[in-house]
Amino acid sequence: DPDAAAVLSKAVARAAERLGISRALLARVLGVSPATVTRLYAGAYRLDPNRKEWELGLLFVRLFRSLDSIVGTEPAARAWLAGENRALNARPIDLIPGTEGLVRVVHYLDAARGLV
């Protein structure tokens, strides 16, 4: 569905901007090249539902939505990402470039959101 691709692509770019995630880091999170992320921001590239980037994009948006619902402000979300997290045993920003780390952070946030 081209509309779903446009929506997810735009959501990923907006979430990254709001969280202060650099384009280079977003490229690592999605498993695509920095040039692809530049095209994504320009609207010239849409995430492909048949590739891994789609699932990683969904997880990234889920991370943003969970974090937004828990902390409520963009500065607090950025601080949470950059801060040490004893439960994760790392800074979340350092975990999200890898698939396993992204999944761990999302699961952690899902569990925390369930308590809110």
N, C-alpha and C positions, 0 to 999 in steps of 0.2 A: 504494500500500500504506500504510494508515494507521499500521501499526506502524513502518515505515521512517521516516515523517515524525516520529513521536514520538521515535524513537531519535536521529535527526539533530538535531532541535530541542533535545533535552536535551543532546546532546554539544556542540553549538555554545555553549549557555549555560554549561556546565561548563568548557569550554576557555577561554572569555572570562574567567570568574571566576578560573581558575587562572593565567592569564597577566596578570591585573590590567588587563584591557581594560574601559574604561568602557562603559556601555550606549549612550552617545551615539556612541562610536567604533564599537562593534559595529553599530549601525544604519547607519553610513556604509559599513562593510565589506560588509554584506549588501544594501545598497541599499534599505533599508526605513525607515519612520519610527521615531523613538524610542518612540512609543506602541506600535508593533508589537513592538519588542524588550521592552518592559515586559510585554506580554501573553505573549510567548515565555517569559520568565523565570517567569511565573505559571502556565505550562502551559495558558493559554487560547488560544494560537496555535501552529500547527505550520507549519514551512516547507513550501511547496508545490512538489512535484516538477516542476510544469509552468511554474515561474517561475525567473528568473535567481537569485533568492535561494537556491534549492536548490544550484545549482552553486557559488555563492560560499560557502555553508555547508560544502559538502564540501571546498572548498579550505582554508577556515579550520581545519577539524578536521585536515586533512592537515598544515597548517603546525604545529599544536599537537603532533601525534604525532611528526613529524619532529624538531621542536625538543626535545621531551621525550627522544627516543632519543639525541640528540646531547649535550645538556648535562646531562640527568639530574635537575635540580632546578628547582622553580618559581622560586626567586629568580634562578638563573642564566638561566633562560629569559626572565624579565622584564628582566634586565640586558642580555641579548643584543638583545632587541627595541628597547630604549631607546638602545643604544649605536650609535655611528657604525660603519658598515660600508664599508670602502674598496671592496670588490668590488661592492657594490650602489650605491656612491656616495651613500649616504643612510642615515638611521636606518630600520631595517625598520618601526618603528611609524608612521613618516611615509608609507611606501609602501603599506601594506596597505589604507587606505581606498579606493584606486582598484583597479579590476579588473586593470589591467596591472601595477601594483605588487604586488598580492597574488600574481599568477602568477609574477612575477620572484622574489619571496621564496621561494615554494614550490619553484620550480625550483632556486634556489640551495641550499636545505636538502636537497632530494632528491640533488643532486650531492654535497653534503658528507656526507650519510648513507651514500651509496654507498662512501665512503672509510673509514667506521668499521668 
